[in-house]
Amino acid sequence: MNSKPRIAIYLMTSFLAAAFVLQTGCDRKETVIDIEGPDGGGVSVERDVDDGGITVDVDR
């Protein structure tokens, strides 16, 4: 097999893998408030940096 097509396939595969990793990313959130109670419960409020959405988690 000729090495040029093999190199082209490796480069295309690498490019697609890198594009996939960049698209998945991670959730960009900042913690607004995090309160822990004495019994182990608590309240956590996080804001999404990208769209401004707010998530409130309550543990009892």
RAPEDA-V136192 format. One record per pair of residues at least 12 apart in sequence whose C-alpha atoms are under 10 Angstrom apart, sorted by sequence separation. I is the first residue (numbers start at 1). J is the second residue. If there is no record, write none. Layout:
# RAPEDA-V136192
i=<I/I>
j=<J/J>
This chain:
# RAPEDA-V136192
i=<32/33/34/44/45/31/32/33/43/44/45/31/32/33/43/44/30/31/32/42/43/44/29/30/31/42/43/29/30/31/41/42/43/28/29/30/41/42/28/29/30/40/41/28/29/40/27/28/29/39/27/28/29/32/34/36/37/27/28/29/31/32/33/34/35/36/37/29/30/31/32/29/29>
j=<44/45/46/56/57/44/45/46/56/57/58/45/46/47/57/58/45/46/47/57/58/59/45/46/47/58/59/46/47/48/58/59/60/46/47/48/59/60/47/48/49/59/60/48/49/60/48/49/50/60/49/50/51/54/56/58/59/50/51/52/54/55/56/57/58/59/60/53/54/55/56/54/55>
